[in-house]
Amino acid sequence: VEANTTGTVSFTMPTEAFDGTPLAGTLAYQISNADEKLLEGTASPGQQVSDQVTTAQGMQTITVVAVNNQGISPKQSVEKYVGYDTPTAPTGVALTIDETGQASLSWQAPAQGVHGGYIDGQHLTYNVARQPDGETMATGLTATQWTTTLGQGYANAYKYSVTASNHGLESEAAVSNLAVYGSGLEIPWSCTFDDASSLDLFTIIDANGDDHTWRWTKYHEGAAYYIYSKTNAADDWLISPPLALKANKDYIVKFDNEVLKSIYPEKMELRYGQGLDTADYKVVMPVTTFTNAEYNTNAFTIVPEQDGDYRLAFHIVSDANQGSMSIDSLQVDYAPVSGVKTVTACDSENDNLTFDLCGRQVDGNNLQSGIYIRNGKKVIIVK
């Protein structure tokens, strides 16, 4: 059994003395583990010896010496991990969350021990904890997957850690990717990127797979930051958490941005839409070249066609070997109400059509005190 703490020590007895003369007669030998003598015996010069010894579990240093009436030979040692070993951490820990809130976590089993010792792959178990609070979610799992159903609520970022246990010896934790689930955040909403956790609710897509993509930077008291690739043009998305928007409402989207230096222009577009398929998103700001080396504020109006959860998507498409792009002070708010935008005179047959100053049609026969628009004219009702 590979986890057995009893094993065989094999060695060959010496055939010559220090001065090169042949050894004769019977020699003694001693087998030790560090300073603990495990076994003594006798053998002839050149004889192959195999003896069983028992040690504690863990990393052991087994030492053998030969002995005659002239003294003790130099030590010959070998290090060996004995018994069950602490497993290495699971690999490939991946989290997905579907639209119903079912979170699915999967991973690959460790194949070896931390010290190269024995792993009982048939009896490995796993523990799952939620991060960053460390709350235990499951223990003693035998499968390399786990699912749970998340509660309803506003969008939140989820990640979990997995440890492997080999007969009570637990590995270090392996942590999953972040995944966002929940309903759209309320408007007004803003993000000032004050610390690295600011990006937890964002989705980052490195579309060209070159490892040069959006990340957080501490500079400028925190910002979302893209750093250039020397060889690849940028193709990277920074996608906001879902935001709850209403149909036919005007919303103002604002953000500050700057480039590293004006001699290194950066190109970026802004879109918005539902889900995470950016191909279906509407263009808010077409691809624009930026050369400002200090923060400028950009403002755009969006008007959703239907109620739902929407995301903003910054898509940087700069040429290779440019500089960087920083984004800060991202905010979405209701556009100021400006009253009636357009007034069309009614036909005489419909001259009782009446609207309030927000453009909503009201019952012209049962008006409260206030100002209204009827047949293209302002009407004041006093009661």
Secondary structure, DSSP 4 states (H G I P E B T S, - for coil): -TT-SEEEEEEE---B-TTSPBP-S-EEEEEEETTEEEEEEEE-TT-EEEEEEE--SEEEEEEEEEEETTEEPPPEEEEEEESBPPBPPPEEEEEEE-TT-EEEEEEE---SBTTS-B--GGG-EEEEEEETT--EEEEEE-SSEEEEEPPP-B-EEEEEEEEEEETTEEPPPEE---EEESBPBPSSEEE---SGGGGTTSEEEETT-SS--EEEE-GGGSEEEEE--SSS---EEEEPPPEEE-TT--EEEEEEEEES-TTS-EEEEEEEESSS-GGGPEEEEEEEEE--SS-EEEEEEE--SSSEEEEEEEEE-PPSS--EEEEEEEEEEEPPP-S-S---PPPGGGTT-EE-TTS-EE-TTSPPSEEEEETTEEEEE--
